[in-house]
């Protein structure tokens, strides 16, 4: 459920970025491909996707940085007494340990561990994208 709401939350921004990338393609290139006999699928596979591939990879890297981050408010709004054991995520665990349990040091350590895991995943996907497509954030 969190995945669906997260997807719904970020699909608008991603759609705008992809649409802007598609609009940056020179129309004369697409027109010349159509004149040469390319259908819509060939234009998409041979012109459009290679043209916007750096944008796709950049968006993948940006979204991978947030893959373990679910906002506390979203989780707390969806939790009930029936699903509380199954809907516990790291963010709510940190919230309950730190704010409700007054274990500030422990909550900070868990939050730091979560950030370290996110950073490792971000560096890994950035390294993979640099290796396979020569596009990366840094």
N, C-alpha and C positions, 0 to 999 in steps of 0.2 A: 504494500500500500504506500509506503514511504517512497518507493521508487517511482510509482505512478504520479504522486503529487510533486515530487522533485522534477520529473520530466515535464509535467504540465507547467511548473514554475519557470523553467528555463527554456522551453521550446520557442517562446516568442523572440527572445534575444538572439538565439541561434538562427532562427529563420530570417531575421533581419540581416544578420551578418552574411549568411549564405546567399541571400537575395542580392545584397550589395556586391558580393564577389561575382555572382553570375552577371550582374549588370556591367561589371568592369570588362567583360569580354568584348573585344572589338566585333561589331556586327558584320564587318566585311569578311572576317575569317569564317564565320558560320555561313554566310551567304556563298562564299566560294566553295565551301564543302558541299553545300546543297546543290550548287551548279555541277559539281563533279560527281554527283549521284549519291551522296551520303543521306541516309534516312535519319530520323530523329534519334534513334538508338545509337547509330554510329557517331553522330554529332555529339551526343552526350558522352559516349565512352572515349572518343578520340580527341575532343576539343574541350568540352566543358569541365569534365572531372579532372583532367590533367591541369587545366588552367586554375581551378580553385583548390587543388590538392594542398598547397601550403596553408590555406585558410582552414580546411578540414582538419589538418594535423594540429594546427594551433588551437582550434576549438577542442579537439580531443585532449590535448595537454591541459588546457584550462579546466575542463570538466573532470579530468582524472585527479586534479588537485583537491577536489571537493567530494570525492566518492565516499569517503567515510564520514563526512560531515553532514549530519541531519540536524536541522535547527531544533532547539529544545522546545520552543513554543509549538511547532508543528506536531511533535511527538506527544507533548502533554495534552494538546487538544484532542488527539485521537485515542488516547489511552482511556480505558475503562477498567472496572474491577475484574472483568472477565479476561481481558487480554494483557494485563499488566506484566505478567511473567514472560510473555512472548514478545512484547513490544519494547522491552528495555534495550536502549542503545547506549553507546559510550557517552553521548552528550547528556542524556538524562541521568546516567550513573554519576557523572561528574557533578551535575546539579544537585542530586539527592545527597551525595557524600559531602559536597562543599557547603551548600546553603542550608539544607535541612539537617545534616548530621554534624555540622561545624568541624569537619575534618578538612581544613583548608589546604594543608600541605599534601595530603593524600590526593585530594581532588586536583590540585595543581600538577602533581606527578602523573596522574592518569591522563589529564589533558595534554601534558607535554609529550607523553608516550604516543597519544593519538596523532599529534602534530608531527612527530618523528616518522611514524608509519606513513602518513600522508606525504611527507617530504621525500621519503625513499621511493614511494610509488611515482611521484612526480618526476624525480630524477631518472628513474628507470624508463618511464614512457618517453621522456625527453631524449634520453640516450638512444632508445630504439628508433625514435623518429629521425634523429640525426643520422643514425647509421643506415637506415633503409631509404630515406627520402631526402636527406640533406636539408631538412627544414626542422628548426627547433626554436625554442624561446631564447635560450642562451647557450 
